[in-house]
Amino acid sequence: MFDKNFFNRELRCSNCNKLFQAGDKVFVSLVLPSKSMMPVGVLDKVLSKHSEKVFCTICNKKG
């Protein structure tokens, strides 16, 4: 889902490994944390810590 380089993370589809670009639709499987543990921050870092899967439009339609 993410590249290993901490400072240059690229958001990719969990299924097909497509690199997401600005304007792409992203479908995320995320367990909503408790109110006190609500994630705050830059979206790619929040997704890397809290999401289970991230899908592109095509892979989301398949599943």
C-alpha positions, 0 to 999 in steps of 0.5 A, a space after each residue: 500500500 505504501 512505499 517503505 521510504 518514510 518521507 516519500 510515501 506514495 498511496 497505492 491500491 492494495 490490490 493492483 498496486 496502482 499509484 494514486 494521483 491527485 483527483 483519483 477516487 480512493 476507497 478505504 477500509 478503516 475501523 473507526 477508532 474511539 473518540 480519544 484515538 481519532 486520527 489527525 494529520 496528513 491523509 497518507 500518514 493517517 491511512 498508513 497507520 489506521 486503514 486495513 485496505 485502500 482500493 482504486 475504483 476498478 478494484 473496488 468494483 471487482 470486490 
